[in-house]
Amino acid sequence: MRFSRIEVVLQMEATGLVPLFYHSRPEVAQRVVKACYDGGARLLEFTHRGLFAQEVFNELSKYCIEHCPDMILGVGSVSDAGTASHYMNMGACFVVTPAFREDIALVCNRRKVLWSPGCGSLTEINRAEELGCEVVKLFPGEVYGPEFIKSVKAPQPWTKIMPTGGVDTTEENLKGWFGAGATCVGMGSRLITKDIVENRQYGLLEEKVREVLEIIKKIKK
């Protein structure tokens, strides 16, 4: 594995941003990843959401080694252990799931790969941490909101949470999440918009990523 689970956690804490994205064409995915990378992002979650997504990821993983050497590439929307294992064999350095699955925890822990399960209760968070989870995904974030994170961290200040869904690029929104104690945020279509992808506005995406990272940096000072 190119990056250890500890390196992944430290990068999540350092930058605070995990862009997430899916596209069926490898060349588009590569341009998006390069724009995020040039904008300062050092993590990216490629979501397993379409037919042959694994083939796109395979090309993307090899592309990153050559063109984005410090990019930590992970996979999201994983719902079973077999899929997680397949992506790890193609270089996925972290695995994100929409729901809490113990079978995925086992295969990731076996390889010492960070896994971030979607959790929606303190009970799920506690069980995930018992199974070695470093960063819990709060999903869908807009349903729970920043107050959920604040409430969890009151009795459990050690818990690291990444909200996904309901996170946007505005300073007000980001202040809410990080002010409540989020470790990092997952951001998809509100960062990598449909218009940007369709119109190939990769320079604009690079600027947006840079701006978001600057906002997060300012908030976390």
ChimeraX attribute file (.defattr): number of C-alpha atoms within 10 A of each C-alpha:
attribute: neighborCount
match mode: 1-to-1
recipient: residues
	/A:1	14
	/A:2	14
	/A:3	17
	/A:4	16
	/A:5	20
	/A:6	13
	/A:7	14
	/A:8	22
	/A:9	17
	/A:10	12
	/A:11	18
	/A:12	19
	/A:13	16
	/A:14	15
	/A:15	21
	/A:16	23
	/A:17	24
	/A:18	24
	/A:19	22
	/A:20	21
	/A:21	22
	/A:22	23
	/A:23	19
	/A:24	16
	/A:25	14
	/A:26	18
	/A:27	14
	/A:28	18
	/A:29	21
	/A:30	21
	/A:31	16
	/A:32	24
	/A:33	31
	/A:34	21
	/A:35	22
	/A:36	28
	/A:37	23
	/A:38	17
	/A:39	20
	/A:40	20
	/A:41	25
	/A:42	24
	/A:43	25
	/A:44	23
	/A:45	25
	/A:46	26
	/A:47	22
	/A:48	24
	/A:49	15
	/A:50	11
	/A:51	9
	/A:52	11
	/A:53	17
	/A:54	20
	/A:55	15
	/A:56	22
	/A:57	28
	/A:58	16
	/A:59	16
	/A:60	22
	/A:61	21
	/A:62	14
	/A:63	18
	/A:64	18
	/A:65	15
	/A:66	9
	/A:67	13
	/A:68	19
	/A:69	13
	/A:70	15
	/A:71	22
	/A:72	26
	/A:73	26
	/A:74	26
	/A:75	27
	/A:76	25
	/A:77	19
	/A:78	21
	/A:79	18
	/A:80	15
	/A:81	16
	/A:82	13
	/A:83	17
	/A:84	26
	/A:85	17
	/A:86	12
	/A:87	23
	/A:88	20
	/A:89	12
	/A:90	17
	/A:91	22
	/A:92	26
	/A:93	28
	/A:94	28
	/A:95	27
	/A:96	26
	/A:97	24
	/A:98	18
	/A:99	18
	/A:100	21
	/A:101	18
	/A:102	15
	/A:103	13
	/A:104	24
	/A:105	24
	/A:106	15
	/A:107	18
	/A:108	23
	/A:109	15
	/A:110	9
	/A:111	14
	/A:112	17
	/A:113	22
	/A:114	26
	/A:115	29
	/A:116	25
	/A:117	31
	/A:118	27
	/A:119	24
	/A:120	19
	/A:121	12
	/A:122	13
	/A:123	10
	/A:124	17
	/A:125	24
	/A:126	16
	/A:127	14
	/A:128	23
	/A:129	15
	/A:130	10
	/A:131	13
	/A:132	16
	/A:133	21
	/A:134	21
	/A:135	26
	/A:136	26
	/A:137	28
	/A:138	30
	/A:139	22
	/A:140	17
	/A:141	22
	/A:142	13
	/A:143	12
	/A:144	16
	/A:145	19
	/A:146	23
	/A:147	14
	/A:148	18
	/A:149	23
	/A:150	18
	/A:151	14
	/A:152	19
	/A:153	17
	/A:154	11
	/A:155	9
	/A:156	12
	/A:157	11
	/A:158	10
	/A:159	20
	/A:160	22
	/A:161	24
	/A:162	27
	/A:163	27
	/A:164	23
	/A:165	20
	/A:166	20
	/A:167	22
	/A:168	18
	/A:169	17
	/A:170	12
	/A:171	15
	/A:172	10
	/A:173	14
	/A:174	21
	/A:175	18
	/A:176	16
	/A:177	25
	/A:178	21
	/A:179	15
	/A:180	18
	/A:181	24
	/A:182	24
	/A:183	22
	/A:184	26
	/A:185	28
	/A:186	23
	/A:187	22
	/A:188	20
	/A:189	16
	/A:190	14
	/A:191	20
	/A:192	23
	/A:193	13
	/A:194	11
	/A:195	10
	/A:196	16
	/A:197	16
	/A:198	9
	/A:199	8
	/A:200	14
	/A:201	16
	/A:202	19
	/A:203	14
	/A:204	14
	/A:205	23
	/A:206	21
	/A:207	16
	/A:208	18
	/A:209	23
	/A:210	18
	/A:211	17
	/A:212	23
	/A:213	19
	/A:214	15
	/A:215	17
	/A:216	21
	/A:217	13
	/A:218	11
	/A:219	14
	/A:220	15
	/A:221	5
